Amino acid sequence: MRIVAALVLCGAGALAGCDSHTRYSPPPVGDQVTINRSTNLGRVSVGSAAVARFDLTNGGATDLIVLGGQGCCKVEGCAELAGEFPLTLAPGQTCTLKVACTFKRCGHFVGKIVLYTNSAQDKVVELSVLAEVAE
């Protein structure tokens, strides 16, 4: 019994003296999805089409997979994600996502696009396209 008690005390003393929470804690998780979440096309003509670009970078340590996305169409116009999905980005890799926009009515345009990813921090990423639509 004395031997067991001595081992337990030695183990407890060793653990109390070591810096295990620093040595064995997982590395901090970086922001895996780095993207300009809004882009302004400025002044555009009603009835015209334009392409908005969003630069997406995988800032994490594992592959980032963009599973797809959903655009919007409303009275003012449409914003639709272009390209083929799923799209895989290795750590540190950058790509440009394109959003095709059409403008149906004069006024302030705000098109929303939703991206779906495998990122634990950013499973759903919202993007915005802004424009002033004139004759």
C-alpha positions as CSV (number, residue, x, y, z in Angstrom):
1,M,0.0,0.0,0.0
2,R,2.9,2.3,0.8
3,I,4.4,1.8,-2.7
4,V,1.1,2.6,-4.4
5,A,0.7,5.8,-2.3
6,A,4.2,6.8,-3.1
7,L,3.7,6.4,-6.8
8,V,0.4,8.3,-6.7
9,L,2.1,11.2,-4.8
10,C,5.1,11.2,-7.2
11,G,2.8,11.2,-10.2
12,A,0.7,14.1,-8.8
13,G,3.8,16.0,-7.9
14,A,5.2,15.5,-11.4
15,L,2.0,16.7,-13.0
16,A,1.7,19.7,-10.8
17,G,5.2,20.8,-11.7
18,C,5.0,20.4,-15.4
19,D,3.6,22.8,-17.9
20,S,1.4,20.2,-19.7
21,H,-1.4,22.6,-20.6
22,T,1.0,24.5,-22.8
23,R,3.0,21.6,-24.2
24,Y,-0.1,19.5,-25.2
25,S,-2.8,22.0,-26.1
26,P,-3.8,21.8,-29.7
27,P,-2.6,24.6,-32.0
28,P,-4.9,27.6,-32.3
29,V,-7.3,27.3,-35.3
30,G,-6.8,30.0,-37.8
31,D,-9.5,31.6,-39.9
32,Q,-9.7,29.0,-42.7
33,V,-11.9,31.1,-45.0
34,T,-10.4,34.4,-45.9
35,I,-12.5,36.3,-48.5
36,N,-13.6,39.8,-49.3
37,R,-17.2,39.5,-48.2
38,S,-18.5,42.5,-50.1
39,T,-17.7,44.0,-53.4
40,N,-19.1,47.2,-54.9
41,L,-19.5,47.4,-58.7
42,G,-20.2,51.1,-58.6
43,R,-22.6,52.6,-61.2
44,V,-24.1,50.1,-63.7
45,S,-26.8,50.4,-66.4
46,V,-30.2,48.9,-66.0
47,G,-30.5,45.8,-68.2
48,S,-26.8,45.2,-68.2
49,A,-24.8,42.3,-66.8
50,A,-21.6,42.3,-64.8
51,V,-19.2,39.9,-63.0
52,A,-18.3,40.4,-59.4
53,R,-15.1,38.7,-58.2
54,F,-14.3,37.4,-54.7
55,D,-10.8,36.3,-53.8
56,L,-11.0,33.2,-51.5
57,T,-7.9,32.0,-49.6
58,N,-7.6,28.9,-47.5
59,G,-5.9,30.2,-44.4
60,G,-6.2,26.9,-42.5
61,A,-4.0,23.9,-42.1
62,T,-6.3,21.4,-44.0
63,D,-8.0,21.4,-47.3
64,L,-10.9,23.8,-47.7
65,I,-13.8,22.5,-49.8
66,V,-16.4,24.9,-51.2
67,L,-19.4,22.6,-51.6
68,G,-21.4,25.1,-53.6
69,G,-23.4,28.2,-53.2
70,Q,-26.8,29.9,-53.6
71,G,-27.4,33.2,-55.2
72,C,-30.5,35.4,-55.2
73,C,-32.9,36.7,-57.8
74,K,-35.3,39.5,-56.9
75,V,-37.1,42.4,-58.5
76,E,-33.9,44.5,-58.6
77,G,-31.8,41.8,-60.3
78,C,-29.9,38.6,-59.8
79,A,-26.6,37.5,-58.4
80,E,-25.6,33.9,-59.2
81,L,-22.4,32.0,-58.3
82,A,-20.6,30.8,-61.4
83,G,-18.3,27.8,-61.7
84,E,-18.1,24.1,-60.9
85,F,-18.4,22.8,-57.4
86,P,-17.2,21.2,-55.1
87,L,-14.0,23.2,-55.3
88,T,-11.0,22.1,-53.2
89,L,-8.3,24.5,-52.0
90,A,-5.1,23.3,-50.4
91,P,-3.8,25.2,-47.4
92,G,-2.5,28.7,-48.5
93,Q,-4.1,28.3,-52.0
94,T,-6.2,31.2,-53.4
95,C,-8.9,31.2,-56.1
96,T,-11.3,33.8,-57.5
97,L,-15.0,33.1,-57.3
98,K,-17.2,34.8,-59.9
99,V,-20.7,36.0,-59.4
100,A,-22.8,36.8,-62.5
101,C,-25.1,39.8,-61.9
102,T,-27.9,41.2,-63.9
103,F,-29.7,44.5,-63.1
104,K,-33.4,44.8,-63.8
105,R,-34.4,48.0,-62.1
106,C,-32.9,51.4,-61.3
107,G,-31.8,52.0,-57.7
108,H,-29.6,50.5,-55.1
109,F,-28.8,46.8,-55.7
110,V,-27.7,44.4,-53.0
111,G,-27.2,40.8,-54.2
112,K,-26.5,38.2,-51.5
113,I,-24.7,34.9,-52.2
114,V,-24.3,32.1,-49.7
115,L,-21.3,29.8,-49.8
116,Y,-21.3,26.4,-48.1
117,T,-17.9,25.0,-47.0
118,N,-16.4,22.2,-44.9
119,S,-14.7,24.8,-42.5
120,A,-15.6,24.3,-38.9
121,Q,-15.5,28.1,-38.4
122,D,-17.3,29.2,-41.6
123,K,-19.7,26.5,-42.7
124,V,-21.9,29.2,-44.3
125,V,-20.2,32.3,-45.7
126,E,-22.4,35.3,-46.9
127,L,-21.2,37.5,-49.7
128,S,-22.7,40.8,-50.9
129,V,-22.6,42.5,-54.3
130,L,-23.4,46.2,-54.3
131,A,-24.2,48.5,-57.2
132,E,-26.0,51.7,-58.1
133,V,-28.2,50.9,-61.1
134,A,-29.1,53.8,-63.4
135,E,-30.6,54.4,-66.9
